Amino acid sequence: MTTVLLTGASGYIGKHIALQLLDAGYSVRASVRSLGKGDEVRAAVQPFLKNKIDLTTKLSFVELDLEKDGGWDDALKGIDVLMHTASPFPLASPKDENDLIKPAVDGTLRALRAAHKAGVKRIILTSSIAAIYGNNLPEGKTEFDETMWTDTTHPIGRMAYTKSKTLAEKAAWEYIKSEAPEIELTTINPVLVLGAPLDQNFGASVSVIERILKAKDPMVPDLSFSIVDVKDVAQMHVKALSVDASKGQRFIASSKTVSFIEIAQFLKRVYPNRKIVTLKAPNVIIRVLALFDADIKSILPSLGDRTASSSRKAQEKLGINFIPVEESIRETADFLIKNGR
């Protein structure tokens, strides 16, 4: 019986991974920052299980903190696989970039070192497209792929979140190469993750749809996003465990690239009675606003950019058939409306 230590289990993606691991027959030891979160995870997963599973024997919890050494050795005793999903994902840029970068890098290395010490030979790490797309495309390329890395001096790459994900993933690969070559590492690099959460405690990415539904902006900026469904992200983590070709590889999780305006227009068609803004904001206005708002300034390098991210590798090696973007957007919106968000 394979037992997986899943960090970040109370997160939006983490709960979906826990559900799919349990459905696939794995035993899950889930790490949470406080044990009280265990009840939240259990309650979120239970209604969606495909089979009758005794969660008292298949799902257990340990308290871990990415920024503290305590508890990691005990948490990894008897573990076959480390699935490390825990990492900060802020709604706004921090004043000090190290508030993001240090926990991301140190937390990743703390988890890998503890796994190495415990004799764990298989690790799946949740990274991000942020570790890939913060750079100019090489000549002749039309989309980002797994061979590419963010340049942390690039206008996009030097943003705190992008830099944190890049440095954390690079630290993981370097640690495996130099300190633990016997460990087989796979990274999953999702784009913007949407899809219905398992409960009402979810991450920042869903707020993109919430913002449109609530018409928080008088105009819509000329931004585009590659989008992937949370269920597909979870499936990629689980499939990587049984596909030998995934070892030592990075995988982009992406369904399709759409613009902010296209998302708003789609939601307007689906919910014609809601006040949804579909008016495009002139770039000059965004640039003026950026003079007074650091978060708006951070999107300037992406204005008008519709560069896609290739998920061909995930389709070919992991056999993933990605859920259509429109389905993910609609399921997210339905969830938010149903729950009064």
N, C-alpha and C positions, 0 to 999 in steps of 0.2 A: 504494500500500500504506500503510494507516494504522498508525502506530507510537504506542503508548501508553506513557507513563511511569507505572508503577504503584508508588506508595509503599506501604510496609508489606506488601510481598509475602509475607513469611514468616509473617504472621499467619493466624489461623483463617479469617477472611473473605477476606483477601488471596490466599491460595492458591486458593480457589474462584473468585475473580474472574480470576486468571491462567489457570486451566483453561478457563473459559468464553470469555475473550478469544481464547485460542489456538484453541479449537474453532470460533470464529466467523470465524477467518481474520486476526485482527489480529497484528501483531508486538508483542512485549512487552519493554520495557526495565524490569526490576524493580529497585526500590531495596531494599537490605537494610542493616542497621547494620554488618555485617561480611561480606565476600565469601564467607566460609565458609558462610554461610547460603544462598548460591546453590545449593549442592549439595543442601541440604535441600529447597528449593522444587522444584528439578528432579526429585528423587526422588519427591516427593509428587504432583506433577502427572502425570508420565509414565504411570503405570499406568491413569489414568482418561481419557486422551485418546481421543476418538471416532474420530479419523482418524490415519493415520500422518503425523506432523509431524516435520520435522527441527528439533529444538530448538536445535541449534547455530546455526541462522540465524534462528529465530523468537523465541528467548528468550535475553535477555542480562541481565547484572546490573551494577549500579553501587552503590557504597558511599555512603550518605548518612546524615546525622544531623539530626534535626529541630531540634536545638539549636545546630547549627554551620552557618556559611555555605559552608564549603568543599565543592566538588564539584557544587553545584547548576547552575551555568552549563553545565558539560560534560554533565551528565546530561540536560539539556533540549535539547541541540543535535539538530536533526532530528526533534524530537518534534511530533506533531500534536495529541495529547490528553494532558492531565494527569489521572490518576485518583488522587486523594489519599485514601488510606485510613488512613495511619499516624496513631495517636494513642494515648496511654496509657489503659489500662483496668485499674484496680487491683482486687484482691480485697478490700482493706480500705481504709478512709478514711485518707488521710495525716495526719500530725500538723499539717503546714502545707499549707493548701489550694493555695498557690502552687506546690507541687511538682507538682501536676497542671495547674493553670490556665495557668501560664507556658509549659510545653512545648506545650500544646494550642493556645493562641492564637498564640504566636510561631512555632511550627512550621507552622501553617496559613498565616500571612502570609508566612513565608519561602518556602514552596512557591509561593504565588500570585505573589509579586513576581518570583521567578525565572522562572516561566512567562510572565509579562507581558513581562519583559525579553527572553525568547527568541522572542517573537512568537506564542506559543500562544494560540489563540482559543477553545478548548473545554476546560472543566474539569468533572469530576465529583467531588464531595466527599462522603465518607462522614461524615455527622453522626450524630445519634442522636435517638430519641424523647425523650431527656433534655432536648433543646433545645425541647421542645414541652409536655411534660406537667407541668412544675413550676409549676402555677398552678391557680386555681379555674376550672372551666368557666364560660363566659359563660352568662347566663340563657337558657334555652330549648335549650341544647345538651346532648346526652347522651353524646357521645364527643369525643375530641380529634381535631383535623384540622390540616392544614398551615397554616392561617391563624393558628394560635395560637403564642405564644412563652412560654417559661419566664420567670417573674419571679424574678430571683436574690435577692429578699428574702423570697420565699415559703418556708415550712418545708421543702418539698421542693426548691425551686429554689436554695436557698442551700447545699445539700450540695456538697462539693467536685467530685465527678464531674459532677453535673448542671450546676453553674455552669461548669465547664471546657468542656463540649460547647456550652452556650448561647453563651458569650462567643466561642468559636472560630468557630462558624457565623455569628454576628452580625458578627464582624470580617471574615469572607470576603465577605458580602453588601455590607458598607459599603465594602470595598476595591474591589470591582467597580463599585459605584455611583460612587464618587468618583475613583478612579484608573484604572480599566480598563473603561470601559463597552463596549468592543468585544469583551470576553471573554464568552462565553455559559456561565453557571454553572448546574449542577444539583446539588441536594443530595439524598442518600438518607438517610432517618432511620429506621433499624431499631429495633424493639423488642428484647426478649430473643431472641438468636439461638441456635437449636439445629440439630441435624442432624449427621450423621456427619462428623467431620473427615477430611481427606485423609491425615493421618499422626498420630503421637502427640504432636506439638507443637501444642497448641491453647490457646485463650484461656479467660478466666474464666467465660464464660457457661455452658459445658458443665459446670462444677463444680456447678451447681444439680442436675443429674440425678445426678452422681456422689455428691453429698451424700445424696440420698434412697436411692440404691442401697446405700450403706454404712451407712444408718441412724445417721448421725452425731448426730441430734437425738432426744431422747426424746419430743418432741411437735412437731407441725407448725404454724408460725405462720399466722395468718389473712391471708395475702398472696395477691394475684393478679398475674398477669403476662400481658401481651400477648406472644405468641410468633410468631416467623417462622422459616422454614427458611433455613439458610445458602445453599442453592442458589438460592432465590428472591431473596435479597439480591444475590447475584452477578449473577443474571439482570437485575435492575433496573439495575445499573450498566452492563451491556453494552447492554441495550436502549435506554438513554437516549442512547447514541451515535448511534443510527439513527432516533430519533423526534424530529422537530423540535419537537413540542408539549412536550417535556421541558425545553426551554431556558428558563432563568430561573425554574425551578420547584423546589419542595420536594416530596418524595414519602415518605410514611410506608410502611414495609415491615412489614406485620402480617397475620397469618392469623386469630388468634382469641385471646380472653382467657380464661384458665383459672386456677383457684386452685392454690396449692401443694398443698392437700389433694387436689384432683382429679387432679393429676399423680401424687401418691403412690398414690392409689387405682387409677389406670390401670396404673401399674407393678406394683402388687400383683396385679392380674388377669393381667397378661402374664407375670409371674414369681412364681407362687404359692409357690414353694419358698424364695424369698429373704425375709429378715427386713426388711420395709419398714414403717416407722412411718406410720400413717394417723390417729393420734389428734390432734385439734385442740388446740392450746395456748390456754388462756384468755388473752384480751388483758391481763388484770391481771398475769399472770405475766410476760409480755413486757415490760410497763411497769416492773415491779420489776427485772428483769434489765437493763433499759436504764439503770438508775441506776449500774450498774457496768461497762457495756460500750458504748463509743461507737458501735461498728458496729451493735449492736442498737438503740441510740437513734436511729440514722439511719433505721430503717424505721418508726418510730412513726407518722409522718404518713400512711403508706400502709396501716396496719392496717385491714382490713375494706373497703378501697376496691376496687371492681371496675370502675372506669371503663374503657371500651374505647377503642381507637385506630382511627380509620377508615382503611382502605386503599382506599377507593372510587376515589380519584384514580389510584392506581397501576394498578388494574384497568382503568379506563376509558381512560387516556391511554397506558399502557405495555403494556396487554394481558396483565397478569400474572394467572394463575390460581393462587392460593396453595395450596401443599401443606398438607393437613390437619395440624393440630397433633399429633394422635395419631401420625401417621406420623413426624413429626420427633422426637417424644419417644422413640418406639420405636427409631428408627435410632440416636439418640444413645446410648440404653441398650445396644443390641446391640453398638455399637462399644466402649463402655467395658467391658462384660463379656468380649467376645472378646479384648480386649487386657489383661485382668487389672487393670483400673483400679478 
